[in-house]
Amino acid sequence: MAKGRTLRWAFSSLKRGDLRETSRALRHGVGVGYRIAFGGNPKSSKRAGSAVANHVDPETVHSLLPANPSAAARLIPRVADRRTRGRLFLKCAEAHYAKWDLTAALACADRSASTLRTHPGPYRLRANIRIMMGDPEAAREDAERALELNWLDVKSLQLFAKLSDKETVELILDQFPNEVAARGWIRAAAISAVRTMFEFNRPQRGIDLVSDYCANTTDPAFNAEEADFWIGFGLLLLRRFDEAIVHLERHLDDERFGKSARLHLGECLFEVGRADDALRMIEDAYSDGVFPRAFNLFYFLLRFTGGRMRESWEEYRNRDFSRALARNFGNKYVQHLDEIPRDQSVFMIAEGGPGDELRFATMYPELSSRFSRLTITCEPRLWSILQRNFPSIRFVPTARWRKEMVPSDYATRRGIGDEKLIYTLSKEAAVIAETSDAFCSVCDVLADLRPDYSAFGKTQSYLMARPDLREEWAKKVRLQGVSELPNIALSWRSMLRHVRRDMHYLAVDDLAPLKSLDAVYWLFQTGVEDEEVADLKRLLPNVRLADPLDLKDDFEGMAAFLANMDCVIAPCNTTAELAGALGVPTIMFGRTRGSRWRARESGQDIWHPSVRNAFGEPLGNRAATVEAIVSELRLTLKQPAPAELAAE
């Protein structure tokens, strides 16, 4: 059957609800792939080790990687074993990709795919390369092929989801339990499916799958400790921290996942209020001294809330990204402000999402007064508002890529020599870095400019909306609003969805208690769904849409609109950061202990004086969170509760 047709056959069967036909499609096209992926012995019409003159030892090739993939690739054809050649070409492709040599990476990935035809790795890598080269159609073909070969693999499904529609991905996930059962409950299939369930926001389904696996498997590779570890991780995702602690504590000395168990256990201990135990657990996990390491949010939060603020910010300087900057730019890259003379030309790169950039822009007035020749990259959508408010700084629009999204401006990265940098730096930004006297990341200077609580919240606001747009929205708000009633901008989640994000947010149904206040609610939710709009109009009185405002890209318009609001309700997202930067009264709610890192004892936000933090008791409870929001909103609007009015 032609490439990709098997998977489309399976998808069409899924959409019709014909599970038997779906199973037939899978058996027809991916049987060989499953046998290889899950430990079978596929038949081959050719001997694996064909005779090759002047054999080269695979270790000789390995010794050239990752530093010299071109030299390694020239030797691979002389390796005797065919499958070993395929794996080595894949390693070469990965090394070229890390150096951002996409043409060479694609050539090696092609060689690997032609040899390892039943291994998803070459197809996944080739899909990623083609995404970066601006060929999403070819990338999708490779992503489909990778998924055909390993239906349950988390990396393959993540890649496919980037290039496909949500409905198809959901249909695939719905079939995971049946597919694991069809594979005989073998370990490789079950654990792969569980990890994918967790990654795709289905923690309870993942836990149920682990339990079914334990009850049904006869696989000699079954490991009860491994299954128990994954149950513990699933409970963490469900925020059942006390139960998760019981499971994770059993695996601290496990050679395979002991470090992961310590890091996850540290997170659970933090969330249940055992900060000292959490810090010891995470520091124990990091006692192996392995650097660079990924930025650990909970390690940061524990030190920050424990008064070790400068030390917590310094965690940014230990990242793999920081090492890549030093590796590619040498002495030009500095991490401490006192290392940069004030008369030098300085280039700084912004990081994170738009919300992070707006929050860290609190430091821009200080940086501007320190350096007379200062250039900073910015999210292109923020360029106008930042350049207008900080005219002494030169802002360079530089799109930052997210790994879960398909970039559309791939050409801007041509010439970048390191895959670690392409998500944050464009070629234009790299040239500016090379020609400046010194450069660093905005995150590098946090330790110098925000070392303790006294360094925060010195100005009420640092952004101003455009006067003409502000007046234009003032007229629209007056026209569409209700006379004498306050106007409230309402956001309840992020545009990006993930189990790790969703634990901070609320759902539309949670917001019903807001109807007890006399107000007009303006929906200010990026990516709002029609069903959410309909539900809110049913739950709350006086619901309005901020039409025709683009809540994703038009930051000048958003700023002008928010400047006309009496109050803003939002989680810790871009809406809250923008409102705080404008000095608009804002209630920022949180549902995790980590959300409290930026709240003073009074509830005031450390970054934005106009923002107040709202937390429910018990922490994380949805109803209690909304009750806290209502209480804060009554104080802000000076609207007493009905009981208080009755007492009067």
C-alpha positions as CSV (number, residue, x, y, z in Angstrom):
1,M,0.0,0.0,0.0
2,A,1.3,3.5,-0.9
3,K,3.1,5.5,1.8
4,G,0.7,7.1,4.2
5,R,-2.4,5.3,2.9
6,T,-2.5,2.8,5.8
7,L,-2.7,5.6,8.4
8,R,-5.4,7.4,6.4
9,W,-7.4,4.2,6.2
10,A,-7.1,3.8,9.9
11,F,-8.1,7.4,10.6
12,S,-11.2,7.2,8.3
13,S,-12.3,4.0,10.1
14,L,-11.8,5.7,13.5
15,K,-14.0,8.7,12.4
16,R,-16.7,6.3,11.3
17,G,-16.5,4.5,14.7
18,D,-15.6,1.2,12.9
19,L,-13.1,-0.2,15.4
20,R,-12.8,-3.5,13.6
21,E,-11.9,-1.9,10.4
22,T,-9.4,0.4,12.3
23,S,-7.8,-2.7,13.7
24,R,-7.6,-4.3,10.3
25,A,-5.9,-1.2,8.9
26,L,-3.3,-1.3,11.6
27,R,-2.6,-5.0,11.2
28,H,-2.3,-4.6,7.5
29,G,0.3,-1.8,7.5
30,V,2.1,-1.6,10.8
31,G,2.5,-5.2,11.9
32,V,6.2,-5.3,11.0
33,G,6.8,-1.9,12.7
34,Y,5.2,-3.1,15.9
35,R,7.1,-6.4,15.9
36,I,10.3,-4.4,15.7
37,A,9.3,-1.7,18.1
38,F,8.0,-4.2,20.7
39,G,10.6,-6.8,20.6
40,G,9.6,-9.3,17.8
41,N,11.9,-10.9,15.3
42,P,10.9,-9.7,11.8
43,K,11.9,-11.7,8.9
44,S,14.3,-10.3,6.4
45,S,15.0,-11.3,2.8
46,K,18.6,-10.1,3.1
47,R,21.3,-10.9,5.5
48,A,21.9,-8.1,8.0
49,G,25.6,-8.2,7.6
50,S,26.5,-8.0,3.9
51,A,30.2,-8.1,2.9
52,V,31.8,-4.7,2.7
53,A,35.4,-4.2,1.7
54,N,37.7,-2.4,4.1
55,H,35.4,-2.6,7.1
56,V,35.2,0.3,9.5
57,D,34.6,-0.3,13.2
58,P,31.3,1.5,14.3
59,E,33.3,2.8,17.3
60,T,35.5,4.7,14.9
61,V,32.4,6.5,13.6
62,H,31.1,7.1,17.1
63,S,34.4,8.8,18.0
64,L,33.8,11.5,15.4
65,L,30.3,12.3,16.7
66,P,28.9,14.8,17.4
67,A,31.9,17.0,16.6
68,N,32.5,16.0,13.0
69,P,29.4,14.4,11.5
70,S,30.6,15.0,7.9
71,A,33.7,12.9,8.4
72,A,31.6,10.3,10.2
73,A,29.1,10.1,7.4
74,R,31.9,9.4,4.9
75,L,33.0,6.3,6.9
76,I,29.5,4.8,7.5
77,P,29.2,3.0,4.1
78,R,32.2,0.9,5.1
79,V,30.5,-0.4,8.3
80,A,29.6,-4.0,7.7
81,D,26.2,-4.4,9.4
82,R,23.3,-2.8,7.4
83,R,21.2,-1.8,10.4
84,T,24.2,-0.4,12.2
85,R,24.8,1.8,9.2
86,G,21.2,3.0,9.4
87,R,21.6,3.9,13.1
88,L,24.9,5.7,12.5
89,F,23.4,7.7,9.7
90,L,20.6,8.7,12.1
91,K,23.3,9.8,14.7
92,C,25.0,11.8,11.9
93,A,21.7,13.4,11.0
94,E,21.1,14.4,14.6
95,A,24.6,15.9,14.9
96,H,24.1,17.9,11.7
97,Y,20.7,19.1,13.0
98,A,22.3,20.2,16.3
99,K,24.7,22.3,14.2
100,W,21.7,23.6,12.3
101,D,23.1,22.2,9.0
102,L,19.7,21.2,7.7
103,T,20.7,20.1,4.2
104,A,23.4,17.7,5.5
105,A,21.0,16.5,8.2
106,L,18.3,15.7,5.6
107,A,20.7,13.8,3.5
108,C,21.8,11.6,6.4
109,A,18.2,11.2,7.5
110,D,17.3,10.0,4.0
111,R,20.1,7.4,4.1
112,S,19.0,6.3,7.6
113,A,15.3,6.0,6.5
114,S,16.3,3.9,3.4
115,T,18.0,1.4,5.8
116,L,15.8,1.5,8.9
117,R,12.5,1.4,7.1
118,T,10.7,0.1,10.1
119,H,12.2,2.4,12.7
120,P,10.2,5.7,13.4
121,G,13.3,7.7,14.4
122,P,14.6,8.7,10.9
123,Y,11.1,9.7,9.8
124,R,10.5,11.8,12.9
125,L,13.8,13.6,12.4
126,R,13.2,14.1,8.7
127,A,9.8,15.5,9.5
128,N,11.3,18.0,11.9
129,I,14.0,19.0,9.4
130,R,11.3,19.6,6.7
131,I,9.3,21.6,9.1
132,M,12.3,23.9,9.7
133,M,12.9,24.0,5.9
134,G,9.4,25.2,5.3
135,D,7.9,22.1,3.8
136,P,5.0,21.1,6.1
137,E,3.3,18.8,3.5
138,A,6.4,16.6,3.2
139,A,6.9,16.8,6.9
140,R,3.4,15.5,7.5
141,E,4.0,12.5,5.2
142,D,7.1,11.6,7.3
143,A,5.1,12.2,10.6
144,E,2.4,9.9,9.3
145,R,5.0,7.2,8.5
146,A,6.6,7.5,11.9
147,L,3.2,7.1,13.5
148,E,2.4,4.1,11.3
149,L,5.5,2.4,12.6
150,N,4.8,3.1,16.3
151,W,1.2,4.1,16.9
152,L,1.7,4.5,20.7
153,D,4.9,6.5,20.7
154,V,4.7,9.8,22.5
155,K,7.3,11.5,20.3
156,S,5.6,10.3,17.1
157,L,2.2,11.5,18.2
158,Q,3.5,14.8,19.4
159,L,5.0,15.4,16.0
160,F,1.8,14.3,14.2
161,A,-0.3,16.6,16.5
162,K,1.8,19.6,15.4
163,L,0.9,18.9,11.8
164,S,-2.7,17.6,12.2
165,D,-6.1,18.4,13.6
166,K,-7.1,17.9,17.3
167,E,-10.0,15.7,16.4
168,T,-7.8,13.1,14.7
169,V,-5.4,13.0,17.6
170,E,-8.2,12.5,20.1
171,L,-9.5,9.6,18.0
172,I,-6.1,8.0,18.1
173,L,-5.8,8.4,21.9
174,D,-9.2,6.9,22.4
175,Q,-7.9,3.7,20.8
176,F,-4.8,3.3,23.0
177,P,-6.3,0.8,25.5
178,N,-7.6,-1.4,22.8
179,E,-4.3,-1.3,21.0
180,V,-2.3,-2.1,24.0
181,A,-4.6,-5.1,24.7
182,A,-4.3,-6.2,21.1
183,R,-0.5,-6.2,21.5
184,G,-0.8,-8.6,24.4
185,W,-0.2,-6.1,27.2
186,I,3.5,-6.2,26.6
187,R,5.6,-3.8,28.6
188,A,6.9,-1.6,25.7
189,A,3.5,-1.0,24.4
190,A,1.8,-0.3,27.7
191,I,4.5,2.1,29.1
192,S,4.7,3.9,25.8
193,A,0.9,4.4,25.8
194,V,0.9,5.6,29.4
195,R,3.5,8.2,28.8
196,T,1.6,9.4,25.8
197,M,-1.6,9.6,27.8
198,F,0.1,11.8,30.4
199,E,1.6,14.1,27.8
200,F,-1.7,14.6,26.1
201,N,-3.7,15.7,29.2
202,R,-5.2,12.4,30.1
203,P,-3.6,11.5,33.5
204,Q,-6.6,9.5,34.9
205,R,-6.7,7.5,31.6
206,G,-3.0,6.9,32.0
207,I,-3.3,5.6,35.5
208,D,-6.2,3.3,34.5
209,L,-4.1,2.0,31.7
210,V,-1.2,1.2,34.2
211,S,-3.7,-0.7,36.4
212,D,-5.0,-2.7,33.5
213,Y,-1.5,-3.5,32.4
214,C,-0.6,-4.8,35.8
215,A,-3.7,-6.9,35.9
216,N,-3.4,-8.4,32.4
217,T,0.2,-8.6,31.4
218,T,2.2,-11.9,31.2
219,D,5.2,-10.1,29.7
220,P,8.5,-11.3,31.4
221,A,9.7,-7.7,31.1
222,F,6.9,-6.5,33.4
223,N,8.4,-4.4,36.3
224,A,6.0,-3.7,39.2
225,E,8.3,-0.9,40.5
226,E,8.2,0.9,37.1
227,A,4.4,0.7,37.0
228,D,4.2,2.1,40.5
229,F,6.4,5.0,39.6
230,W,4.2,5.9,36.6
231,I,1.1,5.8,38.9
232,G,2.8,8.2,41.2
233,F,3.6,10.6,38.4
234,G,0.0,10.4,37.2
235,L,-1.3,11.2,40.7
236,L,1.0,14.3,40.7
237,L,-0.6,15.5,37.4
238,L,-4.0,15.0,39.0
239,R,-2.8,17.1,42.0
240,R,-3.4,14.2,44.4
241,F,-0.1,15.1,46.0
242,D,-0.4,13.1,49.2
243,E,-1.1,9.9,47.3
244,A,1.7,10.6,44.8
245,I,4.2,11.0,47.6
246,V,3.4,7.5,48.9
247,H,4.2,6.0,45.4
248,L,7.2,8.2,44.6
249,E,9.0,7.6,47.9
250,R,9.3,3.9,47.1
251,H,11.6,4.6,44.1
252,L,14.2,7.1,45.3
253,D,17.0,4.6,45.1
254,D,16.0,3.0,41.8
255,E,18.9,3.2,39.3
256,R,16.6,4.0,36.3
257,F,14.2,6.6,37.6
258,G,15.5,7.5,41.1
259,K,16.5,11.0,40.0
260,S,13.1,11.6,38.3
261,A,11.3,10.3,41.4
262,R,13.3,12.8,43.6
263,L,12.4,15.7,41.4
264,H,8.7,14.8,41.2
265,L,8.6,14.1,44.9
266,G,10.2,17.5,45.5
267,E,7.3,19.1,43.5
268,C,4.7,17.2,45.6
269,L,6.3,18.1,48.9
270,F,6.4,21.8,47.8
271,E,2.7,21.7,46.9
272,V,1.7,20.2,50.3
273,G,3.7,22.9,52.2
274,R,6.8,20.9,53.2
275,A,9.2,23.4,51.7
276,D,12.3,22.3,53.6
277,D,11.8,18.7,52.7
278,A,11.1,19.6,49.1
279,L,14.3,21.7,48.8
280,R,16.4,18.9,50.3
281,M,14.9,16.3,47.9
282,I,15.6,18.4,44.8
283,E,19.1,19.3,45.9
284,D,19.7,15.6,46.5
285,A,18.5,14.9,42.9
286,Y,21.0,17.5,41.6
287,S,23.9,16.2,43.8
288,D,25.2,14.3,40.8
289,G,26.7,17.6,39.6
290,V,25.5,17.1,36.0
291,F,25.5,20.4,34.1
292,P,23.9,22.0,32.2
293,R,20.5,21.1,33.5
294,A,17.0,22.1,32.5
295,F,15.5,25.0,34.4
296,N,13.6,23.6,37.3
297,L,10.6,25.8,38.2
298,F,10.2,24.3,41.7
299,Y,13.9,24.6,42.6
300,F,13.6,28.2,41.6
301,L,10.4,28.8,43.6
302,L,11.8,27.1,46.7
303,R,14.8,29.3,46.8
304,F,12.9,32.4,45.8
305,T,10.2,32.1,48.5
306,G,12.9,31.1,51.0
307,G,14.6,34.5,50.6
308,R,17.4,33.2,48.3
309,M,16.2,35.4,45.4
310,R,19.6,36.2,43.8
311,E,20.5,32.5,43.9
312,S,17.2,31.5,42.4
313,W,17.7,33.9,39.5
314,E,21.2,32.6,38.9
315,E,19.6,29.3,37.9
316,Y,19.0,30.9,34.5
317,R,22.8,31.2,34.1
318,N,23.2,27.4,34.4
319,R,20.9,26.4,31.5
320,D,21.8,24.6,28.4
321,F,20.7,27.7,26.4
322,S,23.2,29.8,28.3
323,R,26.0,27.3,27.6
324,A,25.1,27.5,23.9
325,L,25.4,31.3,24.0
326,A,28.8,31.1,25.5
327,R,29.9,28.3,23.1
328,N,28.8,30.3,20.0
329,F,29.7,33.9,21.0
330,G,32.7,33.5,23.4
331,N,33.7,36.5,25.4
332,K,31.1,38.7,23.9
333,Y,28.5,36.9,26.1
334,V,28.4,38.1,29.7
335,Q,26.1,37.2,32.5
336,H,26.8,40.0,35.1
337,L,26.0,43.7,34.6
338,D,29.0,44.8,36.5
339,E,31.2,43.2,33.8
340,I,29.8,45.6,31.1
341,P,31.2,49.2,31.0
342,R,28.4,51.8,30.8
343,D,29.8,53.3,27.6
344,Q,29.7,50.1,25.6
345,S,27.1,49.1,23.0
346,V,25.0,46.4,24.7
347,F,22.7,43.9,23.1
348,M,20.1,41.9,25.1
349,I,17.9,39.0,24.1
350,A,14.3,38.7,25.5
351,E,13.1,35.2,26.3
352,G,9.9,33.4,27.1
353,G,6.4,34.3,25.9
354,P,4.9,37.8,25.6
355,G,3.7,37.7,29.2
356,D,7.3,37.0,30.5
357,E,8.6,39.7,28.3
358,L,6.1,42.3,29.6
359,R,6.9,41.3,33.1
360,F,10.7,41.6,32.7
361,A,10.2,44.9,30.9
362,T,9.9,46.4,34.4
363,M,13.7,46.4,34.3
364,Y,13.9,48.3,31.0
365,P,13.9,51.8,32.6
366,E,16.9,50.8,34.8
367,L,18.7,49.2,31.9
368,S,18.1,52.3,29.7
369,S,19.5,54.7,32.3
370,R,22.6,52.4,32.7
371,F,23.5,52.0,29.0
372,S,23.1,54.7,26.4
373,R,23.5,52.3,23.5
374,L,21.1,49.5,24.3
375,T,19.4,47.1,21.9
376,I,16.9,44.4,23.0
377,T,15.1,41.8,20.9
378,C,11.3,41.6,21.3
379,E,8.3,39.6,20.2
380,P,7.3,41.3,16.9
381,R,3.7,41.8,18.2
382,L,5.2,43.8,21.1
383,W,7.5,46.0,19.0
384,S,5.2,49.0,18.6
385,I,4.1,49.3,22.3
386,L,7.7,48.7,23.6
387,Q,9.4,51.1,21.1
388,R,6.8,53.8,21.8
389,N,7.2,53.5,25.6
390,F,11.0,53.1,25.7
391,P,12.2,55.4,22.9
392,S,15.8,55.4,24.1
393,I,16.1,51.6,23.6
394,R,16.3,50.1,20.1
395,F,14.0,47.1,19.8
396,V,14.6,44.4,17.2
397,P,11.5,42.3,16.3
398,T,12.6,38.7,16.7
399,A,10.0,35.9,16.7
400,R,10.6,33.2,19.3
401,W,9.6,29.7,18.3
402,R,7.7,27.3,20.4
403,K,8.6,23.6,20.0
404,E,4.9,22.5,19.9
405,M,4.2,24.9,17.0
406,V,5.2,24.9,13.3
407,P,7.3,28.0,12.6
408,S,6.4,30.1,9.6
409,D,9.5,32.3,9.4
410,Y,12.1,29.5,9.1
411,A,14.2,31.6,6.7
412,T,15.1,34.0,9.5
413,R,17.2,31.2,11.1
414,R,19.5,30.5,8.1
415,G,23.0,30.8,9.2
416,I,22.5,30.0,12.9
417,G,25.0,27.3,13.8
418,D,23.4,25.8,16.8
419,E,20.0,24.1,17.2
420,K,19.8,25.3,20.8
421,L,19.7,28.9,19.7
422,I,17.2,28.9,16.8
423,Y,14.1,29.0,19.0
424,T,15.2,32.4,20.5
425,L,17.7,34.0,18.0
426,S,17.3,35.0,14.4
427,K,20.2,35.5,12.1
428,E,19.7,39.3,12.3
429,A,19.9,39.1,16.1
430,A,23.0,36.9,16.0
431,V,24.8,39.5,13.7
432,I,23.9,42.2,16.2
433,A,25.3,40.1,19.0
434,E,28.5,39.6,17.1
435,T,29.0,43.3,16.4
436,S,28.0,44.7,19.8
437,D,30.6,45.2,22.5
438,A,28.7,42.9,24.9
439,F,25.5,41.0,25.0
440,C,23.5,38.8,27.4
441,S,20.0,37.5,28.0
442,V,17.5,39.6,29.9
443,C,17.1,36.6,32.2
444,D,20.8,36.8,33.1
445,V,20.5,40.3,34.7
446,L,17.5,39.4,36.9
447,A,20.0,38.4,39.7
448,D,21.6,41.8,39.5
449,L,18.5,44.0,39.3
450,R,16.0,42.0,41.3
451,P,18.0,40.4,44.1
452,D,15.4,40.9,46.9
453,Y,11.9,42.1,47.6
454,S,12.9,45.7,47.9
455,A,14.0,45.8,44.3
456,F,10.4,45.1,43.0
457,G,7.4,47.2,42.3
458,K,9.0,50.6,42.3
459,T,6.7,52.1,39.7
460,Q,2.9,51.9,39.4
461,S,3.0,51.4,35.7
462,Y,5.6,51.6,32.9
463,L,3.4,51.3,29.8
464,M,0.9,53.7,28.4
465,A,-1.8,52.9,25.8
466,R,-1.9,55.0,22.6
467,P,-4.2,58.0,23.4
468,D,-6.1,57.8,20.1
469,L,-6.9,54.1,20.5
470,R,-7.7,54.5,24.1
471,E,-10.3,57.2,23.3
472,E,-11.7,55.0,20.5
473,W,-12.3,52.1,22.8
474,A,-13.7,54.4,25.5
475,K,-16.5,55.3,23.1
476,K,-17.1,51.7,22.2
477,V,-17.2,50.6,25.9
478,R,-19.6,53.4,26.7
479,L,-21.8,52.5,23.8
480,Q,-21.9,48.7,24.5
481,G,-21.7,48.8,28.3
482,V,-24.4,49.5,30.9
483,S,-24.6,53.0,32.4
484,E,-23.2,53.2,36.0
485,L,-21.9,49.6,36.0
486,P,-18.2,48.8,36.2
487,N,-16.5,47.1,33.2
488,I,-14.5,44.0,34.0
489,A,-12.2,42.2,31.5
490,L,-12.4,38.5,32.1
491,S,-9.8,35.8,31.2
492,W,-9.7,32.3,32.8
493,R,-7.0,30.3,31.1
494,S,-4.1,30.5,28.6
495,M,-4.4,30.0,24.9
496,L,-1.9,27.1,25.2
497,R,-3.4,24.0,26.8
498,H,-1.5,21.3,28.6
499,V,-2.0,19.3,31.8
500,R,0.9,21.2,33.4
501,R,-0.8,24.6,32.5
502,D,-4.4,23.7,33.0
503,M,-3.8,23.1,36.8
504,H,-3.4,26.8,37.2
505,Y,-6.6,27.8,35.4
506,L,-10.4,27.8,35.7
507,A,-13.2,26.5,33.5
508,V,-16.2,28.6,32.3
509,D,-18.6,26.8,34.6
510,D,-16.5,27.8,37.6
511,L,-17.2,31.5,37.0
512,A,-20.9,31.4,37.8
513,P,-20.5,33.1,41.3
514,L,-19.4,36.3,39.5
515,K,-23.1,36.9,38.7
516,S,-23.5,38.1,42.3
517,L,-21.7,41.4,41.4
518,D,-23.3,44.2,39.4
519,A,-20.9,44.6,36.5
520,V,-20.4,44.2,32.7
521,Y,-18.1,41.3,31.8
522,W,-16.0,41.7,28.7
523,L,-14.6,38.4,27.4
524,F,-10.9,38.9,27.1
525,Q,-9.9,35.3,26.5
526,T,-7.4,34.5,23.7
527,G,-8.6,31.6,21.7
528,V,-12.0,31.6,23.2
529,E,-14.3,28.8,21.9
530,D,-17.9,29.4,20.7
531,E,-19.1,27.0,23.4
532,E,-17.4,28.9,26.1
533,V,-19.0,32.2,24.9
534,A,-22.5,30.6,24.9
535,D,-21.9,29.1,28.4
536,L,-20.8,32.4,29.8
537,K,-23.7,34.3,28.3
538,R,-25.9,31.7,30.1
539,L,-24.1,32.0,33.4
540,L,-23.4,35.7,33.7
541,P,-25.5,38.8,33.1
542,N,-24.1,41.6,30.9
543,V,-21.6,39.6,28.9
544,R,-19.8,41.5,26.1
545,L,-17.3,40.6,23.4
546,A,-14.4,43.0,22.7
547,D,-15.1,42.9,18.9
548,P,-13.3,43.5,16.6
549,L,-10.2,43.3,18.8
550,D,-7.6,40.7,17.9
551,L,-6.7,39.2,21.2
552,K,-3.7,37.4,19.9
553,D,-1.7,39.8,17.8
554,D,-2.9,43.4,18.4
555,F,-1.1,44.5,21.6
556,E,-1.6,48.2,21.0
557,G,-5.4,47.6,20.7
558,M,-5.4,45.3,23.7
559,A,-3.6,47.9,25.8
560,A,-6.1,50.6,24.8
561,F,-9.0,48.4,25.6
562,L,-7.7,47.3,29.0
563,A,-6.9,51.0,29.9
564,N,-10.7,51.5,29.8
565,M,-11.5,48.7,32.2
566,D,-12.3,49.2,35.9
567,C,-10.8,45.9,36.7
568,V,-9.2,42.8,35.0
569,I,-9.6,39.2,36.2
570,A,-7.0,36.7,34.9
571,P,-4.7,33.9,35.9
572,C,-0.9,34.5,35.5
573,N,-1.0,35.0,31.7
574,T,-0.3,37.7,29.2
575,T,-3.5,39.5,30.0
576,A,-2.6,39.9,33.6
577,E,0.9,41.0,32.8
578,L,-0.2,43.6,30.2
579,A,-2.9,45.0,32.6
580,G,-0.3,45.2,35.4
581,A,2.2,47.0,33.1
582,L,-0.5,49.5,32.3
583,G,-1.4,50.1,36.0
584,V,-5.0,48.8,35.6
585,P,-6.5,47.3,38.8
586,T,-6.2,43.5,38.3
587,I,-7.1,40.4,40.2
588,M,-4.7,37.6,39.3
589,F,-5.8,34.2,40.6
590,G,-3.8,31.1,41.2
591,R,-4.6,27.5,42.1
592,T,-1.1,26.2,43.0
593,R,1.3,26.9,45.8
594,G,3.8,28.0,43.1
595,S,1.5,30.8,42.2
596,R,2.2,32.5,45.5
597,W,5.9,33.2,44.7
598,R,5.1,36.7,43.5
599,A,2.5,37.7,46.1
600,R,3.5,39.9,49.1
601,E,1.9,39.1,52.5
602,S,-0.7,41.8,51.7
603,G,-1.7,40.0,48.5
604,Q,-0.1,42.7,46.3
605,D,1.9,41.5,43.4
606,I,5.7,42.1,43.6
607,W,6.0,43.0,39.9
608,H,2.9,45.2,39.4
609,P,1.5,47.3,42.3
610,S,-1.9,47.5,40.7
611,V,-2.2,43.7,40.7
612,R,-3.6,41.7,43.7
613,N,-3.3,38.0,44.0
614,A,-6.3,35.8,44.9
615,F,-6.0,32.3,46.3
616,G,-8.7,30.0,47.6
617,E,-8.6,27.9,50.8
618,P,-8.1,25.1,50.4
619,L,-5.5,26.0,47.7
620,G,-6.4,24.6,44.3
621,N,-10.1,24.2,45.1
622,R,-12.0,25.8,42.1
623,A,-15.0,27.0,44.1
624,A,-12.8,28.5,46.8
625,T,-10.6,30.2,44.1
626,V,-13.7,31.9,42.6
627,E,-14.9,32.9,46.1
628,A,-11.5,34.6,46.7
629,I,-11.9,36.4,43.3
630,V,-15.3,37.6,44.2
631,S,-14.1,38.9,47.6
632,E,-11.2,40.8,46.0
633,L,-13.5,42.2,43.3
634,R,-16.0,43.5,45.8
635,L,-13.2,45.3,47.6
636,T,-11.9,46.8,44.3
637,L,-15.3,47.9,43.1
638,K,-16.5,48.8,46.6
639,Q,-19.6,46.6,46.3
640,P,-20.5,45.0,49.7
641,A,-21.8,41.5,49.8
642,P,-25.6,41.0,50.0
643,A,-25.2,39.9,53.7
644,E,-23.4,43.1,54.5
645,L,-26.2,45.1,52.9
646,A,-28.8,43.2,54.9
647,A,-27.0,43.9,58.1
648,E,-27.0,47.6,57.4
